[in-house]
Amino acid sequence: MPRTHSALWQRIQANGLDVLAVMGMTKNTGKTVALNHVLAQAAASQVAVGVTSIGRDGEDRDMVFFIPKPPILVWPGTLVATARATLQRAKVRWKLIDATGIASPMGEVLVVKVLEYGEMEIAGASRSSDQRTVIGRLQQCGASLVILDGALGRSHHASPAIANGVILATGAAIGGGIQDVIRKTRDRLAILGIAQADEATRLLCEPVFAQGGVGLWDRQGAPLFRAEIATLNAADTVLRYADAAPATIALSGAVGRSLWRALGTLAARHPGLTVVVNDGTKLFVEATDLAVLRKQGAQVLAYRGIHMTGITLNPFSPLGGSFDAQEFLNAAREAFANYGVSDVVLEEQNNLAGQTAAAQLQTLPPTHETEETT
């Protein structure tokens, strides 16, 4: 168990988070290592923690590349919400606490209390509504901090409607050199980190995000259109109002390519257009698309902004092309100065080296200085 509190853990506590999502840029970027670090820090701080997964994690090998991967390490007292089948393979003793009634491909999601330190495979609910139910059950069972473990290609668990803090794991496995990884990470942050709308805009759009669908208003705030329709199929609908000079558009659901092109058409005709989406996880476009729309004079805002609690680094890639850990850390901290960037493995190694050096100094014989007399 760690003797000191890491910078990442201090940020988590300072922000008063109760639901934290840990997500990876891609496979093998150190998400599980970051998760284990947070679990260890919570245990050392005697914080009651619950953990669940969006999808499946903790298995012996990566299910895509079949590369050995680190297990999820749980501590005595940890609450775990996982599918029934995974408990048959748990390498720890556990006690059943609650049954959620939520089905998954691996059986009902159950809440158990871990009785000893060891390894677990965790597979939780996949739908957002079920995740919120599971979080509530973990909190009812005593967890003051719930950690959501993310899955490849799925970031909706990072939505502020579910989590009020996010850790993003990035690393050499993305491919390319250090600057390539930094660029790709910056692009992801540009999407996830879109700013939250001001209170007046949020108040105007509130009915759309409360009930779902699409809404359009003119520059005076008068409604042009509102309906509970699927955003993925809303391109033709919003284009019908191109001549009505829309100034604000609210989109409660996912925004894909078709709708994005329609927004670009409106932005070109009506400079100053404001597009409000639920949060950055609803944008299924690239950072370059976002930049182009902004160059047209439009702004894209979030009804609820995502709070990026920290970025963790993994300089190692099992596919080749690993980095020097300190060089990678220095470059990432310079590139993401406004984020808490850490390499939790390097930090633990440095702490251990410092503790070893201090212990060695304590074993040295005392030195005696000669006092000069006059």
C-alpha positions in Angstrom: 0.0 0.0 0.0 1.4 3.5 -0.9 2.9 5.5 2.0 2.3 8.9 0.3 -0.6 10.5 -1.4 0.1 11.0 -5.1 -0.6 14.2 -7.0 -3.4 12.6 -8.9 -5.1 11.4 -5.7 -4.8 14.8 -4.2 -6.5 16.3 -7.2 -9.3 13.8 -6.9 -9.9 14.7 -3.2 -9.5 18.4 -3.8 -12.3 18.4 -6.3 -14.6 16.6 -4.0 -15.6 13.9 -6.6 -18.1 11.2 -5.8 -18.2 9.5 -9.3 -14.9 9.2 -11.3 -14.6 7.7 -14.8 -11.3 6.3 -15.9 -11.1 6.0 -19.7 -8.3 5.2 -22.2 -7.4 6.8 -25.5 -7.1 3.3 -26.9 -6.1 -0.2 -25.7 -2.8 -0.5 -23.7 -2.6 3.2 -22.7 -2.4 2.3 -19.0 -6.1 2.7 -18.0 -6.0 -0.4 -15.7 -2.8 0.8 -14.1 -4.4 4.2 -13.4 -7.4 2.5 -12.0 -5.3 0.3 -9.7 -3.4 3.4 -8.5 -6.6 5.2 -7.5 -7.9 2.1 -5.7 -4.6 1.8 -3.8 -4.7 5.5 -2.9 -8.3 5.2 -1.7 -7.4 2.2 0.5 -4.5 4.1 2.0 -6.7 7.1 2.7 -9.4 4.8 4.1 -11.9 6.2 1.6 -14.9 3.9 1.0 -14.7 3.1 -2.7 -16.9 1.3 -5.1 -15.9 0.2 -8.6 -17.7 -1.1 -11.7 -16.9 -1.4 -15.3 -18.6 -0.3 -18.6 -18.2 -3.6 -20.4 -15.5 -6.0 -19.2 -12.1 -5.5 -17.7 -9.6 -7.3 -15.5 -9.3 -10.4 -17.8 -5.9 -12.0 -18.2 -5.4 -11.1 -21.8 -6.6 -8.2 -24.0 -9.6 -9.5 -25.9 -8.6 -7.6 -29.1 -4.8 -8.2 -29.3 -4.5 -11.1 -26.9 -1.7 -9.4 -25.1 -1.2 -10.1 -21.3 -2.7 -7.2 -19.3 -2.5 -6.1 -15.7 -5.3 -7.4 -13.5 -7.6 -5.1 -11.5 -6.3 -5.1 -7.9 -9.0 -4.6 -5.2 -8.5 -4.1 -1.5 -10.4 -5.2 1.6 -13.6 -3.3 2.0 -13.9 -2.3 -1.7 -17.4 -2.6 -3.1 -17.6 -4.1 -6.6 -20.5 -4.2 -8.9 -20.0 -6.9 -11.5 -21.7 -9.7 -13.4 -22.4 -13.0 -11.6 -20.1 -15.0 -14.0 -17.0 -13.0 -13.1 -17.3 -13.8 -9.5 -16.7 -17.5 -10.2 -13.2 -16.5 -11.4 -12.4 -13.9 -8.6 -9.1 -14.5 -6.9 -10.3 -13.0 -3.6 -12.9 -13.8 -1.0 -16.1 -11.7 -1.2 -19.4 -11.2 0.4 -22.7 -10.6 -1.5 -24.2 -7.2 -0.5 -26.9 -6.5 -3.1 -28.6 -7.7 -6.3 -29.3 -5.0 -8.8 -31.7 -6.8 -11.0 -29.8 -5.6 -14.1 -29.0 -8.3 -16.6 -25.8 -8.5 -18.7 -24.4 -11.1 -21.1 -22.4 -12.5 -18.1 -25.3 -12.6 -15.7 -27.0 -10.3 -13.3 -24.9 -7.4 -12.0 -24.3 -8.0 -8.3 -22.7 -5.8 -5.6 -20.1 -7.6 -3.4 -17.8 -6.5 -0.7 -14.2 -7.6 -1.1 -12.7 -9.3 2.0 -9.0 -9.5 1.0 -6.5 -8.0 -1.3 -6.3 -9.6 -4.8 -7.4 -9.8 -8.4 -10.8 -9.5 -9.9 -12.4 -9.4 -13.3 -15.2 -6.8 -13.5 -18.0 -6.6 -16.0 -20.8 -4.1 -15.3 -23.8 -2.5 -17.0 -23.4 -1.2 -20.5 -26.4 1.2 -20.8 -26.1 4.7 -19.3 -29.4 4.3 -17.4 -28.3 1.0 -15.9 -24.9 2.5 -15.0 -26.7 5.3 -13.0 -28.7 2.6 -11.2 -25.5 0.7 -10.3 -23.8 3.8 -9.1 -26.8 4.5 -6.9 -26.6 1.0 -5.4 -22.9 1.3 -4.7 -23.5 4.6 -2.9 -26.4 3.2 -0.9 -24.1 0.4 0.1 -21.6 2.9 1.5 -19.3 4.0 -1.3 -18.3 7.7 -1.0 -16.3 7.4 -4.3 -17.5 5.3 -7.2 -15.0 4.6 -10.0 -16.2 3.7 -13.5 -13.8 1.7 -15.6 -14.1 2.5 -19.2 -14.1 0.4 -22.4 -12.5 0.7 -25.8 -14.3 3.1 -28.1 -17.0 4.0 -25.5 -16.8 7.3 -23.7 -20.4 8.0 -22.7 -19.6 6.8 -19.2 -17.5 10.0 -19.0 -20.6 12.1 -19.4 -21.1 14.5 -16.5 -24.6 13.1 -16.3 -22.9 10.0 -15.0 -19.4 11.0 -13.7 -18.3 14.4 -12.3 -14.7 13.7 -12.9 -12.6 12.0 -15.7 -9.1 10.5 -15.8 -7.8 10.1 -19.4 -5.1 7.5 -19.9 -2.9 8.1 -23.0 0.4 6.6 -24.1 2.8 5.2 -26.6 0.3 2.5 -27.8 -1.5 5.1 -29.8 1.3 5.0 -32.3 3.9 7.4 -33.6 6.4 9.5 -31.7 5.8 11.5 -28.5 4.5 14.6 -30.4 2.1 12.4 -32.4 0.7 11.0 -29.2 0.4 14.5 -27.7 -1.4 15.7 -30.8 -3.9 12.9 -30.8 -4.5 13.4 -27.1 -5.0 17.1 -27.6 -7.6 16.3 -30.3 -9.5 14.0 -28.0 -9.4 16.7 -25.3 -10.7 19.3 -27.7 -13.9 17.2 -28.2 -14.4 16.1 -24.6 -13.5 19.4 -23.1 -15.9 21.8 -24.9 -16.8 24.6 -22.6 -20.1 24.7 -20.7 -22.7 27.1 -21.9 -23.5 30.2 -19.8 -26.5 30.2 -17.5 -28.7 32.2 -19.9 -28.1 29.7 -22.7 -28.5 26.7 -20.5 -31.8 28.1 -19.2 -33.0 28.6 -22.8 -32.1 25.0 -23.8 -33.1 23.3 -20.6 -36.4 21.8 -21.9 -34.6 20.1 -24.7 -32.1 18.4 -22.4 -34.7 17.6 -19.8 -37.0 15.9 -22.3 -34.7 15.0 -25.2 -34.8 16.0 -28.9 -33.9 19.1 -30.8 -34.6 22.8 -30.3 -34.0 26.0 -32.4 -34.3 29.7 -31.4 -33.8 33.0 -33.2 -31.6 35.8 -32.0 -34.3 37.2 -29.7 -34.7 33.8 -28.0 -38.0 33.1 -29.7 -38.6 29.4 -30.4 -38.5 28.3 -34.0 -38.8 24.5 -33.5 -38.7 22.0 -30.8 -39.5 18.3 -30.9 -38.5 15.0 -29.2 -36.8 13.6 -32.3 -33.6 11.5 -32.7 -30.6 13.8 -33.3 -28.9 11.3 -35.6 -31.8 11.8 -38.1 -32.3 15.5 -37.5 -30.1 17.0 -40.4 -33.1 17.6 -42.8 -35.2 19.0 -40.0 -32.7 21.7 -38.9 -31.9 22.6 -42.6 -35.6 23.5 -43.1 -35.0 26.5 -40.8 -32.0 27.8 -42.6 -34.1 30.8 -43.8 -35.4 31.5 -40.4 -32.0 32.8 -39.1 -31.5 30.4 -36.2 -29.1 31.6 -33.6 -29.1 28.8 -31.1 -29.5 25.0 -31.6 -29.8 22.5 -28.8 -29.2 18.8 -29.5 -29.7 16.4 -26.7 -28.4 13.2 -28.4 -25.5 12.0 -30.5 -24.2 14.3 -33.2 -22.8 12.4 -36.3 -21.5 13.3 -39.7 -24.8 14.0 -41.4 -26.0 16.4 -38.7 -22.6 18.0 -38.5 -22.7 18.9 -42.2 -26.1 20.4 -41.7 -24.7 22.5 -38.9 -21.9 23.6 -41.1 -24.4 24.8 -43.7 -26.3 26.8 -41.1 -23.1 28.3 -39.6 -21.9 29.5 -43.1 -25.2 31.3 -43.6 -25.6 32.6 -40.0 -22.3 33.7 -38.4 -22.5 33.6 -34.6 -24.5 30.4 -34.5 -24.4 28.7 -31.1 -24.7 24.9 -31.0 -25.3 23.3 -27.6 -24.9 19.6 -27.1 -25.3 17.5 -23.9 -21.6 17.1 -23.4 -18.4 16.2 -25.4 -19.2 12.5 -25.4 -22.1 13.1 -27.7 -19.9 14.5 -30.5 -18.9 11.8 -33.0 -16.7 14.0 -35.1 -13.0 14.9 -35.3 -11.2 17.8 -33.7 -10.6 19.2 -37.2 -14.3 19.3 -37.8 -14.8 21.2 -34.7 -12.1 23.7 -35.7 -13.7 24.2 -39.1 -17.1 25.0 -37.6 -15.5 27.5 -35.3 -13.7 29.2 -38.2 -17.1 29.7 -39.7 -18.0 31.8 -36.7 -20.0 29.2 -34.8 -19.5 28.1 -31.2 -20.1 24.6 -29.8 -20.9 24.4 -26.1 -21.9 21.8 -23.6 -25.0 21.8 -21.5 -22.8 20.1 -18.9 -19.1 20.5 -19.2 -16.8 17.5 -18.5 -14.3 18.0 -15.6 -11.0 16.5 -16.7 -9.5 15.5 -13.3 -6.2 14.3 -14.7 -4.2 12.7 -17.6 -2.1 9.6 -16.9 0.7 8.4 -19.2 2.0 5.0 -20.3 5.3 5.3 -22.1 5.4 1.6 -22.8 3.7 0.0 -25.9 3.5 -3.8 -26.2 3.3 -3.4 -30.0 6.7 -1.6 -30.1 7.7 2.1 -30.1 8.0 2.8 -26.4 9.2 6.2 -25.0 11.6 7.3 -22.4 9.3 7.8 -19.4 10.7 11.1 -18.1 11.0 12.6 -21.6 7.3 11.7 -22.3 6.2 13.2 -18.9 8.1 16.4 -19.5 6.7 16.9 -23.0 3.1 16.1 -21.9 3.3 18.5 -18.9 4.4 21.2 -21.2 1.7 20.5 -23.7 -1.1 20.1 -21.1 -0.1 22.7 -18.6 -3.7 23.3 -17.5 -4.2 19.6 -16.7 -2.8 17.4 -14.0 -0.4 15.1 -15.9 1.2 12.2 -14.2 3.0 8.9 -14.8 1.8 7.0 -11.7 4.3 4.2 -12.2 7.3 6.6 -12.5 6.0 8.5 -9.5 5.9 5.3 -7.4 9.3 4.3 -8.6 10.7 7.7 -7.6 9.0 7.6 -4.2 10.5 4.1 -3.6 13.9 5.3 -4.6 13.6 8.3 -2.3 12.5 6.1 0.6 15.4 3.7 0.0 17.9 6.5 -0.1 16.5 7.9 3.2 16.8 4.5 4.8 20.4 4.2 3.7 21.2 7.6 5.2 19.8 6.5 8.5 22.1 3.5 8.7 25.3 5.6 8.1 27.4 6.3 11.2 27.1 9.9 12.6 29.6 12.4 11.6 31.4 14.6 14.1 32.3 18.2 13.2 35.2 19.9 15.0 34.2 23.2 16.5 36.8 25.9 16.0 37.8 27.8 19.1 39.3 31.2 19.3 
